[in-house]
Amino acid sequence: MIDSTLFAILDEKSLSEDSGLIVQIKDGRVKSVHVHFDTINAELIRVKMITFDVKETQGLVGKDGVFRTKPPEQSMKGGSAVRKKLG
């Protein structure tokens, strides 16, 4: 939670979908957007300190209804690991 007007909600569905709901209460209205786990903390801070509104993030949501910084196939759990170079 950033403060009482900007916070994230995580539940059992969040675990299976790898995303959480960012909620903002502004001007007496409740706004929300689904954000992938890989960026949820950064997005909370960005809304609080830079954009001041989740509206911009809502405009960046993908076809699956979730804001991601990487394509869905790269963000999913259980994928193949990146090859590491030895030496």
Residue pairs with C-beta under 8 A, 6 or more apart in sequence:
1 7
1 8
2 44
2 45
2 47
2 48
3 48
4 25
5 24
5 25
5 26
6 22
6 23
6 24
6 25
6 44
6 47
6 48
7 22
7 23
7 44
8 20
8 21
8 22
8 23
8 35
8 40
8 44
9 20
9 21
9 23
10 20
10 21
14 20
14 21
14 37
17 34
17 66
18 36
18 37
18 75
18 76
18 77
19 34
19 35
19 36
19 37
19 40
19 66
20 34
20 35
20 37
20 40
21 32
21 33
21 34
21 35
22 32
22 33
22 34
22 35
22 40
22 43
22 44
22 47
22 54
22 57
23 30
23 31
23 32
24 30
24 31
24 32
24 47
24 53
24 54
25 31
26 53
31 53
31 54
31 55
31 58
32 54
33 54
33 57
33 58
33 61
33 67
34 61
34 65
34 66
34 67
35 43
35 57
35 66
35 67
35 68
36 66
36 67
36 68
36 69
36 70
36 75
38 68
38 69
38 70
38 75
39 67
39 68
39 69
43 57
43 67
46 57
47 53
47 54
47 57
51 57
57 67
58 67
60 67
61 67
62 68
62 72
64 72
66 72
68 75
73 79
